[in-house]
Amino acid sequence: MQILNIAGYKFITLTDICMLQSYYHAQCHALSLKGTILLSHEGININLAGTPCHIQSFQTLLKNDERFMNVTFHESYSTHQPFKHLKIKLKNEIITLRQPEVNPATKRAPDISPEELKKWLDEKRDITLLDTRNDYEIRFGSFHDAVNLHLSDFGELPSSIQHMEKNKPIVMFCTGGIRCEKAAHYMLNQGFSHVYQLDGGILGYFKNVGGAFYEGECFVFDERVAVDSTLQQTGTVQCLACQGPVTKQQQFSPDNAVCPACVNAAGVDV
């Protein structure tokens, strides 16, 4: 069975999140969809999977609400359902930064398209590529020479960028774009003068230009764990000890996977 996976978000002021929670739970349950929808007064974040016809039905009902007509989705296919459950959650933030003044619905940095970023990299422009993801995600793969802030939590970003040069062009990226919406707004407020966010994130880059200048895989937040530059599941899993990558060749067992570094560390049993 072919499963369609979608991921999308929108920052918009919402006042009826309890009603939306009940409505989307009923609709997704009726369509046998699984995954997560986060609802907050700052917007909506959607990660769902199901049969193509059922996903398309959900997208149609979403577009019937004029607030969400222009939500765009990353789409990829898998041979199995990558989510175990359906969760519709109410949150303080759809992506947690803990900086109340940051509101991407009112201010955002300019986008740079995947095609334009590749052109800049081909031309060897003097830019800083900034990876805004958590450290364990970056261990699966990232752009060549990208800055790793070694975040264990996205909320650490404000303290982690204090050392960065403010006048050099910065192109930031994350998995699908949502974290950069907030990171870019925050950096503009802090006086960074040339901030760009990669349109569609890594997944959008893979879809439009492939894997040029990218090294490794992209971690995704479902049971596929990681996809390659063709948006196909790689078979890499997360280490049970450190959350980092364990490739298929390194796995003693997919159900008991520990990376080589943790195998060699004292006190870790395989």
N, C-alpha and C positions, 0 to 999 in steps of 0.2 A: 504494500500500500504506500502511495506517495503522500508525504506530509509536507504542507507548506508552512514555513516559519516566517513570522513577520515581527518586526520591531520598529516602533515609531514613538514620537513624543510631540508634545506641544506645550510651550509655556504660555498660559493664559489664565487670567483671574477667574476662578470658579467659586460659586457660592452654594452650589447644590450638590456637593460631593456625596452626601449620604444617599440622596435619591439616585445619583448616577451609580453608586456602588450596587444598590439593589437591582437597578435596571440592567447593568452589564453582567451581573452574576446570573440573572435569569436568562438573558440572551445567549451568553456563552455556554451555559449549561445545556440549553436547548439545542445548540449547534455542536455539542460534544467537543468544545474547545478546551485546551489546557494551557496553562501558563500563568502569567501575572499581569495585572493592571494595577498601577499605582495612581491614586487620586489624591490631590492636594489642592489647597486654595491657590497654588501657583501653577497648576496644570495637570497634565496626564502623561503617563509613561506606559507603553503597551508592549508586551512580549507574549505572543500567543502562537499556538500551533494547532493545526487540524487539517482535515482534507481540504483541497483547494476550493471546492464549491462552498464549504462552510466558512472558510476564512473570507472568501469573497462576499458572502452574505453579511458577515460581521462588518467588513469594510463599507458595504453599502449602507447599513444602518448607522454606522458612525458618521458617514457623510451627510446623512439626513439631518444631523445637528449642525447648523451653520458655523458653530464655534470650531468644529473639527473637520470642516470640509477640505482644508488644505494640509492635513496631516499626511506626510509622506512616509512610506515604509521601506525598510530593507527587507528583501524577500530572498529566501533560500529554501532548498528542498532537502528532505531527508527520507530515509526508508522506514523510520520508526518515529513514534511520538517522543520528543525529547524532554517533555515535562511530565511529572508524575501527577500533579494536581492542578486545579484551577484556584487561583487566589486573587481576590479583588480587595486591595488594601487601602485604607486611609492613612496618609502620612503627613507630617509637618512639611516635608519637602519631597519632591519626586526624585531629586538627587541631593544628598545631604552635604552642604558646605558650611552651614551654621554661620552665615554672613547675611543677616536680614536685609541689608541695603542692596544686595545683589538681586536684581529682577530682570531676567533676560526678556521678559515681555515688553519692557520699556527701553532697553538698551542692549545692543549686542555688537560685537566686533564684526568686521567684514569677513565674508566667506572667501575661501580660495578653492576653486574647483580641483578635483583630482588631476585633470588634464594640465591645469596651470601649475600645480605643485610639481608634477613630473617634469614639466618644461623648466621650471626653476632649478630642479635638481640636475637635469641634463646640462644646464648652463653653469652649474657649480656656483650658484649665487651664494653670497655670504649671508646666510640666515641661520637662525637657531630653530631646530625641530624640537618641540617640547611634547613629551609623552605625559599626559595627565592621568594615566591609569595607575593602579596599584602595582607595587613592585612584583608581586607574584605573577600578575598578568603579563608584565613586560618580559619575564623570563621565558614565556612561550614564543615571543617574537616581537620585533619592533622595526622601525625604520633605521637604516644604517646611520650611525653617529647621532641618533636622537638623545636628548637629555633625559635621563631617568632621575626623577626627584626622590625615588625610594620611599614612596608613600605606602603606609600600611592602611591608610584611610584617606578618602578624598578630602576630608575636613582638615588634613594637615597641609594642604596646598598653600594657604596664605603664608605660613611660616617658612615653607620650603623654597619660595621664589625670591626671598629677600636679597639673595646674593646675585641675582641675575642682572645682566646689563639691560637698562631700560630703553636705550635708543637703537638697539639692533633689531631688525625685523624678526619677529617670532611667529612661527607657524605651529599652532598646537593641534593635537589630535587625540582622539580616544577611540573606543570601539565603534560607536555609531553617531557620535556628535554631541550627546546630551551633556556630558561633563564639561566640554569645552564652552558651551553656552554660558555656564556660570564662571568658569575659570577666566574666560576672556573678559567678561564684564568686570570681574574683580581686578584683573590686571590693568585694565583701562583706568579704573578708579585709583589705582596705585601709581599712575604716571607712566606706565609703559606706552610708548608712543606709536609703535608699529606692530599691532597684534592682529593676526589672522587665525581663523578657525577652519580646519579642513572640512569642507562640505561633505556630510555623510560619513565622516570618520574613516576608519580603516576599512570597514565593510563597503562603504561607497567607493573608496579607492580601488579595492579589489575588483568590484563590479565594473568600473569604468576603464581602468588602465592595467589591471593585473597586479603582479607582484614586484614591479620594478622598484628598486631601492629598498624593498622591504625584506627583512631577514627572518625566517622562521614562520610561525603560525600565528593565528589570532585567537586568543581566548574568548569564549562566549559563555554566557551565564545560563546554560542549560546542560542537559546530559550529553550533548555532543562534545562538550568541553572545548574543542578547538577546531577551527576550519583553516583550510589553505587558501591560496590566492584565487582559486576557482570556486570558493565558498563551499567546498566539500569537506565533510568530516574526516579528520586525519587518523583517528584511533588513539591519539595521545590522551592520556588521562592525568588527573591531578595526584600528586604525591600525598599520601595520607598524613605525612608528618609536616611538610612545609608548604603545601598547596602548589608547588611548582610543577613543571611538566615531567611526565614519564612517557617516553615514546613507546611505540609498540614493541620495538626491539629490546627495550629495557625492562619490560613488564614480566615479572615472574608469574603474575596472575592479575588480570584487570580488576579483580575484586580485592586484591591485596597489594596495590601498587605503591612502591616506595622508590624515590629517585636514587641514583647511585651515591650522591653526596650524603643522603640520610642513611643509606645502607652502611656507609663507611663511618658514620658518626657513632660515637659511643652511646650505648643504651637504646638503640633502635632495633627492634626485632622485625624480621621480614616474614 
